[in-house]
Amino acid sequence: MPRAPAKAAPKPKPKAKAGPRARAKVRKISPAEQARVEEIFHRFLAETDDPRTELSYDSPYALVVAVALSAQATDVQVNKATVKLFAAADTPQAMLALGEEGLIPYIASIGLFRTKAKNVIAAARIIIEQHGGEVPLTREALQALPGVGRKTASVVLNELRIEPAIAVDTHVFRLAHRLGLAFGKTPDQVEAELMALVPAPYLVRAHHWLILHGRYVCVARRPRCEDCLIADLCPSRGQAA
């Protein structure tokens, strides 16, 4: 008697892509540690209640362009370039009319300027053709633009107060470890840890507090512990890392 054909095993359902909060390993911390973290951000708030990016912009589109240009460049370098660029082209339409070759002279002082010029012009075209000339202000749509990765989208959404996000650059990565706020080995892991740890009332401003503190006080070679408003809360006080 012939065997009945075996039933095919059900195909496993594809796993949903996890965001930073989903990927975060939630650490169980003591009440004392919770109080320390709360106090760190309370002091940042007391010093600067509305921290903002140091990039110059006057529209969401200009912000997207400035942040995209800032990869592997300083805010000072970008601002020197965009003050002239945005005077000539501060809309997607004007940028597209400028074209790659017209854009390059404005940003030639910034690293990777040829690749960035290509991406900025391609993004302008997409914004015009797919979004009616208005910058799309959702994470998915922003990250679909050429030259706009997760970190750039996070900076834009957080700066515009649309979505709490912590973009982890070298300053934030260093400071998170020195303060004992995160222990991940990659920027994504540190982002996930910070997003899970930072108290909700401070979350939308945490990115700027950390980046500015890392840029001007908790610097890489010799942290300025003597000028640090949270030195007594820092496990790395007096140690260069």
C-alpha positions in Angstrom: 0.0 0.0 0.0 1.6 3.3 -1.1 2.5 5.8 1.7 0.6 9.0 2.0 2.9 11.9 1.1 4.4 13.5 4.2 3.1 16.9 5.1 5.5 19.7 4.5 6.7 21.3 7.6 5.3 24.8 8.1 7.6 27.5 7.1 8.9 29.5 10.1 7.5 33.0 10.3 10.1 35.7 9.6 11.2 37.5 12.7 10.2 41.1 12.9 13.1 43.5 12.9 13.7 44.8 16.3 14.2 48.5 17.1 16.7 49.7 19.6 14.3 49.4 22.6 13.5 45.8 21.6 17.1 44.9 21.2 18.1 46.4 24.5 19.0 44.1 27.4 17.2 45.7 30.2 19.6 45.8 33.2 18.2 45.4 36.6 19.7 48.3 38.5 19.5 49.1 42.2 17.5 51.9 43.7 20.8 53.7 44.3 21.8 53.4 40.7 18.4 54.6 39.5 18.8 57.6 41.8 22.3 58.3 40.3 21.1 58.1 36.7 18.1 60.4 37.6 20.5 62.9 39.2 22.8 63.0 36.2 20.1 64.0 33.9 18.4 66.3 36.4 21.7 68.3 36.6 22.0 68.4 32.8 18.4 69.8 32.8 19.2 72.4 35.4 22.2 73.7 33.4 20.6 73.6 29.9 16.8 73.0 29.7 16.6 73.1 25.9 19.8 71.7 24.3 20.0 71.9 20.5 22.3 70.9 17.7 25.2 73.3 16.8 24.5 72.8 13.1 22.9 75.9 11.5 19.5 75.4 9.8 16.3 77.2 9.3 14.0 74.4 7.9 13.7 70.7 8.2 15.2 70.3 4.7 18.3 72.4 5.7 18.6 70.3 8.8 18.6 67.0 6.9 21.2 68.3 4.5 23.4 69.7 7.3 23.3 66.4 9.3 24.0 64.3 6.2 27.0 66.6 5.5 28.3 66.3 9.1 29.3 62.6 8.8 33.0 62.4 9.5 33.2 66.2 9.7 32.8 68.8 12.5 29.8 71.0 13.0 32.1 74.0 12.6 33.3 72.7 9.1 29.7 72.1 8.0 28.4 75.5 9.2 31.2 77.3 7.3 30.1 75.4 4.1 26.3 75.7 4.5 26.2 79.4 5.3 27.1 80.0 1.6 25.3 76.8 0.3 21.9 77.6 1.9 22.1 81.2 0.6 22.2 79.7 -2.9 20.0 76.6 -2.4 17.9 76.0 0.7 15.1 74.0 -0.9 15.0 70.6 -2.7 14.1 72.4 -5.9 17.0 74.8 -5.7 19.4 72.1 -4.7 18.4 69.9 -7.6 18.8 72.9 -10.0 22.3 73.3 -8.6 23.2 69.8 -9.5 26.2 67.7 -8.3 28.8 69.8 -10.1 27.3 73.0 -8.8 27.1 71.7 -5.3 30.7 70.4 -5.0 32.4 73.8 -4.8 30.3 74.7 -1.7 31.1 71.5 0.2 34.6 70.7 -1.1 36.1 71.5 2.3 34.1 68.7 3.9 35.2 65.1 3.9 33.7 62.7 1.3 32.3 65.7 -0.5 31.8 63.9 -3.8 29.7 61.1 -2.3 27.8 63.5 -0.2 27.1 65.7 -3.3 25.7 62.7 -5.1 23.5 61.8 -2.2 22.2 65.3 -1.5 21.1 65.7 -5.1 19.6 62.3 -5.3 17.7 62.9 -2.0 16.4 66.3 -3.4 15.0 64.5 -6.4 13.2 61.9 -4.3 11.8 64.6 -2.0 10.4 66.4 -5.0 9.1 63.4 -6.9 7.8 61.3 -4.0 7.0 63.8 -1.3 5.8 66.9 -3.1 8.9 68.9 -2.2 8.4 68.5 1.5 10.9 66.6 3.7 9.2 63.4 5.0 9.4 63.4 8.8 9.0 59.7 9.5 11.9 57.4 10.3 11.1 55.0 7.5 10.9 57.7 4.8 13.9 59.6 6.0 16.1 56.5 6.1 15.0 55.8 2.5 16.7 58.9 1.3 20.2 58.6 -0.1 22.9 59.4 2.5 20.4 59.3 5.4 21.1 56.4 7.7 19.7 55.6 11.1 21.9 58.0 13.0 21.1 60.9 10.7 17.4 60.2 10.9 17.6 60.0 14.7 19.3 63.4 14.9 16.7 65.0 12.7 13.7 63.5 14.4 15.1 64.2 17.9 16.1 67.8 17.0 12.7 68.6 15.6 11.1 66.9 18.8 9.2 64.4 16.6 10.7 61.3 18.1 12.9 60.7 21.2 16.1 59.2 19.9 19.7 59.0 20.9 22.2 59.0 18.0 25.5 57.5 19.2 28.6 59.2 17.9 32.1 59.0 19.3 31.3 61.5 22.0 28.1 59.8 23.2 29.7 56.4 23.0 32.7 57.5 25.2 30.6 59.4 27.7 28.0 56.5 28.1 30.9 54.2 29.0 32.7 56.6 31.3 29.5 57.3 33.2 28.6 53.6 33.4 25.3 54.2 31.6 26.0 51.7 28.9 28.5 48.9 28.3 27.8 47.8 24.6 30.6 47.3 22.2 28.9 48.9 19.2 27.0 52.2 18.8 23.8 50.3 18.2 24.1 48.4 21.4 24.9 51.6 23.3 21.9 53.3 21.7 19.7 50.5 22.8 21.0 50.5 26.4 20.6 54.3 26.7 17.1 54.3 25.2 16.1 51.7 27.9 17.9 53.4 30.8 17.3 57.2 30.4 14.2 58.3 32.4 11.4 59.2 30.0 11.2 62.9 31.0 14.8 63.4 29.9 14.8 61.2 26.8 14.1 63.7 24.1 17.0 65.9 25.3 19.5 63.2 26.4 21.2 63.0 23.0 22.2 66.7 23.0 23.2 66.8 26.7 25.5 63.8 26.2 27.1 64.9 22.9 27.7 68.5 24.2 29.2 67.3 27.5 31.4 64.8 25.6 32.5 67.5 23.1 33.4 70.2 25.6 33.9 68.7 29.1 34.4 64.9 29.0 36.8 65.1 26.1 38.8 62.1 24.9 42.4 62.7 26.0 42.0 64.6 29.2 38.5 64.8 30.7 38.0 68.1 32.4 36.7 66.6 35.6 37.4 69.8 37.5 34.8 71.6 35.4 32.3 68.7 35.3 28.9 69.2 37.0 28.4 65.5 37.4 32.0 64.5 38.5 30.9 63.2 41.9 28.4 60.9 40.1 31.0 59.5 37.6 32.7 56.1 38.3 35.6 57.2 35.9 36.4 60.5 37.6 40.1 61.3 37.2 40.7 58.6 34.7 41.5 59.2 31.0 40.0 56.5 28.7 
